[in-house]
């Protein structure tokens, strides 16, 4: 049997709820797989076979003790701007579609999603399905393949998650349940109240009222908590706080920033701030240009806002500048687009690396990689070997600059500016330690070593323990054990 987790809105905790259920079942020895039919996110990763899926489903796969695969997230939408998204279907680029055209394909895409679910179900027996955004979007019911139409196709019991921190939890829960179509209302078997601050006992009467007005049991109240688990999308940027170690790293907040989870390991040892375009970069010890879904358009915004000039100015003062993926492409001399990503033309880059990038065909590199940093002081020479993944369109030609990594990237003559296509670089302790050691030595302070995760408890176990303490997990688990022989 399987279960579906829907939410009253985006960012209410559906992803972690699914992860908690997956880890709970995994610890019981029950095979289980996560599934989200359609995810809209610029935080993605690459599976072993080169498929691109949402970071969230990869995280949930880890919670379930599985390697991520494309069936866990058969449809990934990556917004490009101007109401257009790149559609990733079964891990591969499908088409760039305006939303109106995308909706015309929902029948086909729903069939593909349901087929992916059935494959997971046949292999693992148990699947935890995550919805998208808010479940009660009335204007979308005829084309909502992540919530309503999927619920009709699968007919699974539903747990509804609400976020009490944002306020209005009674309206959230009652409004969602009341507005669900009648045939879906009857599938809702429980409610979880998430992100509660303070003593849950003070909300006892609130629980009784929710149960009275909805007729659905409240399964638990989950306290507000934070876990070292990669964030799902850019909504999480607002939740971030620095570590207060005395070192400030500025990540340029591009309009279409992607895979910002690349820098979450740095947040444990430095103050990492996401800096809007047009804001001064004075006072930062290092600047990072992150990945983006649309390199050309974000490069234009970078130039128009004055931030490109700011980056050149801080680099001239000896501040390290690092580009990851699209950020690496922007640091070069030129981007030449034949009309694949944006309007055809030549676009001047920031100009800190002797690199030219060309977008010549509608194709994408999606591969897991293991690379060794080249022995270029003062930072790369101590990075060593690391692993990560590439997700990018276009190819880059390096001129006079040296390679930053064996087979990848470029580094300036002084070694303080470098770029790479390797997402996940700073998930490698050697890369974090090398950067922090240089920055700390320059400031005359003691370097903070990256945490040794081998000595820490598994965050997914901690998450499952939290839910076990505050949610009726026996009730939830019963849908995977007591109902296996029922349709």
Order of alpha helices (4+ residues) and beta strands (2+ residues): beta-alpha-beta-beta-beta-beta-alpha-beta-beta-beta-alpha-alpha-beta-alpha-beta-alpha-alpha-beta-alpha-beta-beta-beta-beta-beta-beta-alpha-alpha-beta-alpha-beta-beta-beta-beta-beta-beta-beta-beta-alpha-alpha-alpha
